[in-house]
Amino acid sequence: MRRWIWLSVVVAIAIAYPLLLSSPFQQRLGALVLLYAIAASAWNIVGGYAGQVSVGHVVFFGCGAYAAMGSYAKFGLSPLFGIPGGIVIAVGLAAIIGVPTLRLSGHYFSMATIAVAETMRLIVTNTDWLGAAVGLSGPTVPRNIFDLSFLSSLPYYYLFLVILAITLFVTWWMTNSRMGFYLRAIKDSERAARSLGAPASRTKLYAYMLSAAFTSVAGALYAMMFGFVDPESGLGILISVKILIMAALGGAGLLFGPLVGAAILVPLEEISNSWLGGKGAGLTFVLYGAIIVLIARFQPGGLLSLFTRRRKPSADPGASHAP
């Protein structure tokens, strides 16, 4: 009952936020928090629950962003119609990448995903049909509601809130299914899970593909909100690092961990950028590095793990047990 009460409070705050804090900056900040929470929650499926730390997840983010902008720039269609195509491309790419790379573990898997991400960025940068280094732009003036091009951040906020709710529901359903139990067993010990009959390779691949699908949606929403995508904003490795840190900061492997991490990191970044402007361009890297060090040193399980630990009942050393 207490869990449902807290969930109801969080939902009420999320719905009321843009109505109570109604300045353009505050509404835009709330929309960005939800957007990155979607991307971090998608990464959490494979990085948190399966323990496969992908640093190249920006590939799937870029698939969605370029599919959304490409549907307008190349075919004159609404960016909304590019979302299904981006999902299909991202899932297919995840299957191609995942079959060889998911055989690796630890930092070897992370390095392999970085190599794939940088290769894709270089390919897009040198492909004229994809805009090369200039990138692709969406509609400058909204033609109809399907363009999802709004002057205010308020419609984006509620759109992102709905997509985040769907992402969290699917993640919750997955964690309580057989696939979720397999993933937790694989994360604890893949060798032991295999010995007990868990299909480790297939389960990790399914998680990777599901994660890629939601990451692609996040990329498409990002492109539609900003109306533009280029190799740096859609395929830059810093996006993967940001998503990873958000999940780790809040609690990788916890349902609401990525949301907590996004609610902390996005305001820090936006406020520092607004205060320092161009002078603080390198501060973002310093901030990310400091957060990684602090998490690794003091709280590897993330901030939410503090509360989950407190809720766990401790064993009574004086309790008697039946023989």
N, C-alpha and C positions, 0 to 999 in steps of 0.2 A: 504494500500500500504506500509506503514511504517513497519507493522508487517512482510510482505513478504520479504521486504528488509533485515530486521534483521535476518530472518530465513535463507535467502540465504547466508548471511555473516557467520553465525554459521556453516552451512553445508560446505561452502568453507574452513573454518578454520579446521573443523574436517577432511576433506579429505586431506588437505595439511599438517597437523600436523606431521605425521611420516616421511614425505619427507623433511620437514624443520628442524625438530629436530630428527636427524637420529642415535643418539647413542643408543646402546642396552638398557641402563637404561631408556632413555626417551621414547623409543618405548614400552617397557614393562610397564612403568608407564601409558602411554596412553591407552594401552589395558586393564589394571586393572581398570582405570576410567570408561571405557565403560562397562566392565563386571559388576561392581558394580552398574552402572547406570541402567543396565537391571534389576538387582535384586531389586533395590530400586523403579524403575518405576512399577515393578510388585506388590510390596508391596503397592504402592500408590493407586492402584485400589481399594483395600479394606480398607486400613488404612487412605488414604487421602480423597477419594471421598465418601466412606461410613462411615467414622469416627469410624471404628472398629479397634482399635489399637492392632494388633496381634504381640506379642513378640515371638511367637513360629513358625514364618514363616520358620525357618531353617529346619523344617521337610520336606517341599516341595523342598527346596534346596538340602537336602540330598537325596531325592528320585531320582532326576536327576543325581546327582553325582554318587550314588551307581549303578544306572541302566547303566550309561555309562561305568564305570569301570567293573561292573559285566558282561556285555555282552562280554568283552574280557577275563577277568580272569576265567569265568566259562564256556563260550561257544565258545571262540576263535574267536568271531566276532569283527568287528570294533566297537569302542566305539560310533560311530555315530549312529549305529543301536539300541543303548540303549536309545536314546532320546525319541522316541515314547512310549516305555514302561515306561520310567520315567514319562512322561506326564500323561499317563493313570493311573499309580499308584498314582501320586500326586492329580489328579482330583478326583479319587475315595476316597482317604483318606480325601480330603477336604470336600467331601459330607458327609462322615461318621462323621468327627469331627464337621463340621459346623452345622448340624441339631440340636444337643443339645447346643453347645457353643454359637451360634449366637443369642440364646434367651437371653444371658447375655449382659451387656453393661458396658462401662467404664473399671475400673481396674479389675472387676470380669472377664470380657472376656480376658483381658491380662493375668491374673493369670492362667486361664484355659488353654490358649495356651502354656504358659511356662511349665505347668505340662505335657501336651501332648508331647512337645518337649523333655523334660528331660526323660520321659518314653521311647520314641523312641530311644534316645541315649543309654540308659542303655540296651535296648533289643538288639540293634545292637552290642554293646560292648561285649555282652555275647553270640553272635551267631557266631559260627565258620564258617558257610557257607558264611557269609558276611565278613569274615576276622577278626572278633572279634576286639580286641584293636589294632591289627597290621594294619588292613585296606586292601584295594585292590589296585593293581597297573595296569596301562595300558601298552601298548606295549613300550618296551624300545627303539626299533628301528622301524621307520615307515615302514610298509610292503607295503602300497599303499596310495593313496591320501585320501581314506575314513577314515584312522586312524586319520587324522587331527593332526598329530604330527609333529611340525615344530621346527627347530633349532632357527629361528628368531621369534620375537614377531610381526613382520609386518603382516604376514597373519592372525594372531589372531586378530590384531587391526581392519582390514577391515571386517573380519567375524563378530566380535562383533558390529561393526558400523552398518552393515546391520541388524542384529538381533535387535539392539536398535531402529533403524528406524521403523522396523515392530512393535515392542512393543509400541512405541509412537503413531504410526498411529492407531493401534487397540484401544489404550486408548483414543485418540482424537475422533475416531468414536463412541466409547461407550459413552463418555461424551456428545456428541451431539445427542444421540439417546434417546428414551424413558427411557431406563435403566439408563442413566446418570442423567436425570431429577429426576427420582425416588430416586436415591442415594443421590443427593443433598438435596432433601426434607427430606429423612430419617435422614441424618446427622444433619439438622437443628432442626427437631423435629419428632421423629419416631411416636409419638402418633398422632400428627396432620396429618402426611402423611397417617397413617392408616385410620384416620377418613375421609380423602378425597378419599379413595379407592385404595391407592398405596399398592401393594403386598409386604410389607416390608420384610417378612421372605424369600420369594422366591428370591427377588431381591438381598438381601445380600448374599444368598447362591450362586447365579450365579456369583456375583462379587468375592466371595471367591474362587470359582472353577477356574475362569478365572485367578485370581491372582496366584493361585497355579500352573497353567499350565506354565506361563511365569517364575515363580520362579524356577520350575523344569528345564527349559531350561537353565537358568543361572547357576544352579548347575552342569548340564552336561558340559557346556562350561568351567566352572572352573576346573572340574576334567580332561577334555581333555587337557587343557593348562598346568596343573601341572603334569599330568600323575599319579595321586595318590589321594586316599581319605581314611580317617580314621574317627572314630567317632568325633574327635575334630575338624578337618578341614571341615567335611561335615555336622555335626549335633551339633556343639558347639553353645551355646546360644549367644556367643559374635558376631556371624555372624548376628543373628537377630537384635541385638542391633545396630550393625554397619549400617545395611540396614535402620533401623528405623531412626537413627540419620541423615543419608544422606538425606532422604526424608524430614524430619522436618527442617533440616538446610536450604535446598534450598527452600522449600515451599511445605508442604503436601497438596494435593488437587490441585496443579498446574501442568500442563503438563511437563514443563521443570524443575520443582523444584528438583526432584531426581538427574538429570544430574548436576545441579549446585552444589548440596550438595556433590556428588561424586567427582566432579572436585576440590573441596576444601579439603575434608577429606582424600581421598586416597593419594594425594601428601604429606599431613602433616604426615600421618602414615608412608609412605615409607621413607621419608626423615629422620624422627626421628629414625626409625629402622636402617637406614644406618649409621647415625651419632653415635648412642649410642650402637648399636648391642645388645648383650644379657643383658647389664646393663639396658637397657630401656624397659625390658619386661613388667613392671608394668605401664609404662608411658601411654600406650594405654588406660588403664582403667581410668587413671586420666584425659586424654584428652577427652574421651567420657563423663565422668561425668561433666567436666567443660562446654562442649558444651551444654549438656542438661540443665544445670542451666542457662546459658546465653540465650539460646533460650526461655526457659520458662519465664525468667524475662523480657527480652527486646524486643524480636521479635517472639511471638508465631506463627505468620503466615509464618515465614521463610523469607529468604533474598529477594526472588522474589516478595513478597507481597509489598515491598517498592515501586517497580516500578508499580505494578498494581494499587496501591492506587493513585499514581500520575496521572495515565491516566484517572481515573474516573472523569467526569465533576462534579464540585460542583454546587449545586443549587443556583440560584441567588435570594437573599432574596427580591430584589426589583421588581422581575418579576410579572407581573399581570396574573391572571388566569381567564379564562372565567367561568361564573357561571354555 
